[in-house]
Amino acid sequence: MNTIAIVGRPNVGKSLLFNKLSGKRLSIVEDTPGVTRDRLYAQCEWRGRTFTLIDTGGIEPHTDDDMLLFMRKQAEIAVDTADVIVLVCDVKTGVTAADADVAAMLQRSRKPVVAAVNKVDGVGAPPAEVYEFYNLGLGEPIPVSALHGHGTGDLLDACFDLMPPVPAETDVDPEDAPIKVAIIGKPNAGKSSLMNNILGIERTIVSDVPGTTRDAVDSAFENEAGKFLLTDTAGMRRKSRIDAGIEYYSVLRAVSAAERSDICLILIDALEGVTEQDTKVAGVAHEAGKPSVIVVNKWDAVENKDEKTMGKTVNEVRAKLAYMPYAPILCISAKTGQRVDKLFPLIRECVEQSRRRVTTGQLNGFLAEAVARVQPPSDRGRRLKIYYMTQAGTAPPHFIAFCNDARLFHYSYKRYLENQIRETFSLTGTPIRLSIRERGDG
């Protein structure tokens, strides 16, 4: 699949153009320069060809600011992986020295480049200021309005003509599709560090400043355990600190990433233990019905460890996240790579369990034994009768129990059946749902 990278100096409208071209509000749009820090990807289609669009942080060619240097490095990586590059400029400011420096950098890459002159919001003939951008040496500039969409078709046509031919692709077996993994957690828990350790490249920005990953970032990865699509998300802060501003949208995107994932890795800071915010982050995955692995990170920084430290830590985490008894707990160090390799067998096993189907015959054989072992509750001489069970869906496994009176189905008995289902059908690594339906006394 071909790739188009959108680059340029900060605040020229790259993210707004990315959203307009992709047809989705994936990239955060704000008037503050530097809002898009990491690369963001979207799959798009034009003239029958599917391609990947990359949004990048703004490039500042000459800067000592650490975050701007990070953003420049990420943009350079995007340029290296792209087939066509769109350099976005601002018609209102004209050609700046930074535009010329970025254009020179792109020319050195020897990649095809299209100059998009943004903020040409009026209709009719383009203003004379557009022709100034011929001075960049990138051929004919394309006037566009990311705000209104004017000129975006011409821009995509120009990119289309520069794309290399795509080799014939073979059909992908659905069973061979990658497992979608969302890495979630509060700020500075080490999400980006873990992703970078796994991928072996600086795929996302890593710094000691909490919250430096604002966008959800996807990366494909494959090892002996299978194929994976990793999503690094913005750290989720307390709502009181994010009601206004960029962080609010980052939380929405993190929640969205968890919901579209197959499994969540919930990162906990080993030095802080489980905080109130951690319980809320984990609750996002739990409420979405996603299998999860609780990853206790920064294990290398825990001092005075002995043979009992890990067991004690696991017990403390389990107690504070008691509503997720199914989630395995693994202590790792994203910094050193300690036990990171053990994540992938756990991920695969939990996802396989979440997709597991149990036949109605097996369920009813199980039900007969469970009811014989512990009698259903009764109230005022009326006893709960469970006629049969069936599985309604997967991911997570969803079971329906048909009974005579749902009011008699006490919470404690429902929990008993859920635990028995887990144990009997080896569903210990995934949440399950058990719904109750009445069928009358028949």
Salt bridges, closest charged atoms under 4 A:
GLU76 OE2 - ARG72 NE 3.08
ASP90 OD2 - LYS119 NZ 2.90
ASP99 OD1 - ARG9 NE 2.92
ASP101 OD2 - HIS62 NE2 2.98
ASP157 OD1 - ARG47 NH1 3.08
ASP161 OD1 - ARG47 NH1 3.87
ASP176 OD2 - LYS227 NZ 2.86
GLU202 OE2 - LYS73 NZ 3.47
ASP215 OD1 - ARG253 NH1 2.83
ASP218 OD1 - ARG260 NH2 3.51
GLU247 OE2 - ARG237 NE 3.48
ASP262 OD2 - LYS180 NZ 3.83
ASP262 OD2 - ARG355 NH2 3.38
ASP269 OD2 - LYS298 NZ 3.01
GLU272 OE1 - LYS186 NZ 2.45
GLU276 OE2 - LYS280 NZ 3.47
ASP278 OD2 - LYS186 NZ 3.59
GLU352 OE2 - ARG348 NH1 3.74
ASP405 OD2 - ARG382 NE 3.46
ASP405 OD1 - ARG407 NE 3.17
GLU418 OE1 - ARG415 NE 3.67
ASP441 OD1 - ARG382 NH2 3.36
